C-alpha cells in the first residue's frame, strides 16, 4: 500500500484528498514525529520519522492528522480478505503488504491484467493506492514493488536484473540493515551489482556472517524463495513468545532485556519438549503499527539460550529503526527437531572441549532444577565485566 496510514485517513475523510497531509501523534504540541506523509507533502521534504516541528517549518500549511490506529487494522483486514478471494496462497508481510502466489490463478500473459485489476479494485473499493511487483520469487517481487510509486506496476524478470536491479544502491536492497550496510561499504560494495559480482565470498562471509552473506549474494543474483507461507503468523511447527509494552518503549536496554527474558522462556519450553531449532525469527512492532520480521537459519540446531539470544541481539542491532518506539517484541523458533535427531556438523575449527563443556553445564543446570525446583538456577548472559568489588567498603553493595 502507498503511504498506508495517510491513505486510510483520506479514505475516512475525502476532504483530505489532494492536500499536503501528514499523520503524526502529539501534533498539537509539535513534539511528535511524522508516521506517514501524502505524496503532495513529499516535494517539501516531508517524510516519515521527521519531527513535526521541522515538517511545519518546511511546509507551514501542512495538514496534521492524529493517527487512528483502529482504522488501519480494519483496512488491512479488508484488503487481505480481498486477496484471499483471488488465491488462498497469501502471505502477510506486515500490516500494509503481502505476497500472493498467482501461478495457478492465471496464465503468464494474463498477469499484468490481473495486477491492473487488483490495483483498480483496491482503489475503487477502499480508496487505497498500491504498488505491485511481479516476479518469479518473493525477493524480486518486493524489490519490484518499490520501483514505481504511487500506483506502479513493475514486472522484474531474472533476465532483467542487470538492467533494473544491479544499478540500485546497496542500501535499497531488502535485508540490508544499518550494520550490514556499513560493512558492505567498507568492502567497496556500493550497488546491488557490486554485491552480485563480488568475488571474495569467503571474505564476505567473514565480514557479515556466513548465513547473511549467502542469502544476500543469492538475492543480488536474482535468486530467492518462491514459496508463499500462508501460516506466516500461525506456524504450528514453531515455538514463539512475545511481550506487548503498556506504553511506547524508547529504551534499547529495556528492549534487549525483554528479548533476553523472552528467549529464556522460549528455550525452557524447547528443553521441556526435548526440541532444538534451526531457524530463529525476531519480530518488532512499532507504535505506528509497522511490523518487521527478520529470520536467521543456522547450520547446527540449538536450544541454548545464550546462543539464541546472541542471534536475536545481532538482528535487533542491525534492523531496529530508532526513529520509532516499540509496542511489541516477539521471538520464535522454527524448523524444530527432536534433540535425538540432531547430527551435529563440526568443522575442523570448532573446539570439541568447548562443545563438551557447554553440554556439561547445560546438563548440570537441568539436573539442579529437577532436584530443587523449576528455574532454581538459570544460565545468565554477562554483557559487561563485573565491577571491582571493595569488600572493605560497607556502601559497596556489589559484593553482597
N, C-alpha and C positions, 0 to 999 in steps of 0.2 A: 504494500500500500504506500502511496505517496504522501509524505508529511501527515501520517495517520491521525495523530491527535488533533491537528488543526483541521483536517478534513472532516473528522467526526463532529467537531464544534460547528463547522459550516453546514454540515448535513442537518444538525439540530436547529440551526438558526441561519436560514438562507440570506438574511440581511448582511451577513459577514462575507458573503461571496464577493471576490474581486478586491477585497480590502487588504491592506498591509496588516497582517494578523500574526500574533504570537501567543502561544499558550504558556503561561507561567504562574506558578504559585507565589503567594505573597506579592502580587503585582502592585497592590495599592501602596505599600511602604517601600517598594523598589528593592527589597532585599533578596528576591528570588532569582532563579536562573531560568532561561528560556528552555522549555521542553520541546517545542516544535514551532516552526515558522512557516507561514504560507510562502508560495513562490513569489508572490507580489512583494513580500518583505525582503527577500534574499538579495536583490540588487543593491540594497542598502548595507549589506554585510551582516544582516541579522541571521544568526544560526543557533542551533541547539548548544546548550552549555554556556552561552553568553549571559552575563549579568543583565538584569532588567535595566538597571541604571545606565549601563553602556548602550544598550539597544535603544533606549529613548533618546540618548544623546545623538546617536547616529540617525534616528528616524523619529522626530518629535511627535508625528501624527500616527505612530504605531498603535494599533488597537490591541489591547491586552485582555486576555480571557483567562479566568481561573480554570484550572483543569477539573473536569468532572469525570473521575475515573470509572464510574459505573457504566457510562455510555460506551467507553472504549471496549470494555469486555463484551458488552452486548453487540456492538457492531462486529467485533471479532467472531463471536458465535455465529452471527448471521452469514458472514461470507465463507466461513468454513463449512456451514451447512449447505451453502450453495455449491461449494467444491465437491462435496460428497454426493451431490446429485449427478455430477459429471463422471466421477470414478470413486470407488471405495478406497483406492490407493492414494491416501492423502496423509502427508506427514507435517504436522505443525512444527515450525521452526521458532516462532515467537508469537506474540500477540498479533502481529501485523504481517506475517509472511509464512508461506508454506510451500511444500513441494507436491506436485501431482504427477503420477505416472500415467500418461495417456497413451501408452504403447498399444493397448487393446481397444482404445476408445475410437480412434480414427486412423485413417491411412496417412502415410508421410506427407502426401501432397495436400492434406486437409488440416494440417497442424496450425498453419498461420490463420486460417479461417476460424478455427476453434479459439485460438488466443484472442482474436479480434472480438469474437462473441463474448468471451469471458470479460474482457475489458469493458465492452459496451454495457453488458448486463449489470456489472457491479456499479457502474456509473449511474445507470438509469434506476436501478432498484434501491441502491443505498447511498447514492451521491458520493461514492468513494473512488477516486482515481487510483490506478495502479500501474506498475510497470511489470512486464513479463519477460522472462528469459527462457529460451527454448534451446535445449542442448541434450547430448546423449548421456550426461551424468549430472549429478547434483552440483558439484563444484562449478562446472562451466555454466549451468543454468543460473546459479546465484550470481556469478560474475556478469553474465549477460543481462540480468535484470537490473543491474546497477549502471549499465552503459547509456541508457536513454531514459531520462526523467524530465518531466512527468509524462505519464501516458505513453510510455515507449514499449515497443515490442522488438526484441532482438533475438535473432537466431545465431547461435555460435556453434559452428561445426568444427570438428577436430582439424580439418584441413585449413581452417581459417584462423587458428590460434596465432600463427606467426604474424598475421596482419592485424588482428583485433586485440589479442591478449598480451603478447610479448612486449609491445611498446609501453604498456601501462607501468606506472611507478610501483615498486615492490610494496609500498605502503598501502596500495589499493587491493592487495591480494588478501582474500579471505583466509584467516588462520594466522596471519602475521600480526602479532601483538607488539607492544612497546619494546620489550626486551629483545624479542627476536628481530625486530626491525633494526635496532641499534647494532646487533651482532652481524646481521647480513650486510649492512652498510660498511662495517669495518672490513669485511671480506671483499668489498668493491662491488657488491650486488646492488644495483640501483633500480633495475627494472625486472619485471617477471621474466623477460627473455634472458637477462643475465643469469638468473637462477636456473632456467631451463637448460642453459648451456654450460653451467658451472662444472668444471672437470674434476676438481679435487673433492670427491664426495666424502672421503674419509675425514678431511679437514672440516667439511660442512657438518658431519655428524659429531665431531669433537666439539664444535663451537655451539651448536644449537640442540644437540641431542640426537640420538640415532632415530628414534620414532618420529620426531618432528621433522628432521631432515628428509627422511624417506617419504613422508606424506607430502611435504611442500614441494619437493623435487618432482614427485609424480604429478601433482596438480599443475605445476608450471608447465609440464609437458602434455597437459590435456587429459590426464587420466584421473579416475575417481570412481566412487561408488555410484551405481545407478539403482540401488535398492532403496525404495521408499519404505520407511519404518512406520507402519500405521499404529504401532504401540509405543511410539516415542515417549509419551508421558504416562504409559501404563504397562511397563515391561515386567511381566510376571517372572521372568528369568533373571531378575536383578534384585538387589537389596539397596534400599535408599533411606535417607534420613534428612530432615530439613528443619529449619528454625525460622519462624517469622518474627521480626522485630516489632515491638509495640510502637516504636517511633522511628523516624528516619535515622539510620545509623551512619555516622560520618567517620568514626574512629577505626582505622585499619587494624589496630592492635586488637580491638574487640572483635572485629570480623575474623581475624586469624584464630582467636581463642574459640570462637563458635565453631569454626571449621575443625579445630582440634577436637573439641568435645563431640561433634557430630561423627567425626572419623572414629573416635574411640568407641562410641556406641555401636556404630555400624560394624566395626571389627569384632566387637564382643558377640554380636549376632552371628557373624560368619564363623567365629570359633565355636560357638554353641552348636551350630549345624554342620561343623566339620567341612567348611567350604573355603575355597580360595578363588580369586578373580583375576582375570586378565585385563579387564577394561574398567577405567575409573572416570567418572564424569562429575564436574563441578558446575552447579547451576547458580547464577546470580540474578536476582530480580530487583530492579531499581525502583525508586519511588515514582518514576514515570511509567511504570508497568512494563518497561522493556525487560525482556528475559534473554540472557545469554547462556549458552551451554558450551563447554569445551571438554572433550574426551581425550584420554591418553590410553594407549594399549601397550602393555609391557610384554617382554619375552617370557618371563617366568611368573606364573600366577602367585599371588601372595594374599595373606590376611594380616600381615604385620602392620600394626597401626602407625609405627614410626615411618616405615617405607611409604605407606599410602598417604600419610599427612604431608610428607615432602613432595609427593606428586601434586596434591591439591594446592600446596603453598606455591609451587612453581607456576601452576596455571593461574592462580589468583594474582600473583605479582605481574604476570605477563598481560593479563586481559582485563583486570578490574579498571573500569572507567571512573577515575577520581572526580569527574565532573558531577556525578550524581551520588546521593546517599543510597544505601541498600535497605530493602524491606524484607528480603528473604535470602537465605543461603541454603543450598541443598547439595548433598553428596550422594553418589550412587556407585555401586559396584555391579558389573555385569560380566557376561561370559563366564559364569560360575562353574566350577568343577568340584567334585569331591576331592578332599586332600589326598586320598589314597590313589587317585587317578593321575596325580602330578608326576611328570617326568621332567626333572629339572635339568636345564641345559647350562652347564658351567663352562665358561671359556677358560683358556689357559691362564688368563689374568685374574680370575676370581680367587679369592682366598678361602680355601677349604676350612682353615681354622676359624675364620670369622663366621662362615656359614654354620659350622657346628656349634660355635659359641652362642649365636643368636637363637638356634634351636633349643639349646640347653636352657637359656634364660627364659624363653617362652614357656617351655615345659615346667620350669620351676615356678613361674608365676601362676600357671594353671593349677598346679598341684597345691600351692598355698591357698589359692582362692577356693578350691574344692574343700579343703580341710577347715578353713577358718571363716568361710562365708564369701558370697559374691562381692567382687570389687574391693576385697580387703587390700589388695596390692595391685597397682597399675604401673605400667611402664610409661615414664614421662618423657617429654621432649624438651631438652635443655637448649634454648636458643642463644644463651649468652653465658660467659664464665660466671661462676659463683663469686659473690663479693668476698673479699678477705675478711675473715672473722676475727674480732677482737674480744677474746674471752675475758679480758680484764676490764672491759667497758660495760658496765651494767645496763647502759642505754642502747647497746648494740644487740638488737633482737634477732639478728640473722643466724645466731648460733643456737637459739632456744630449742 
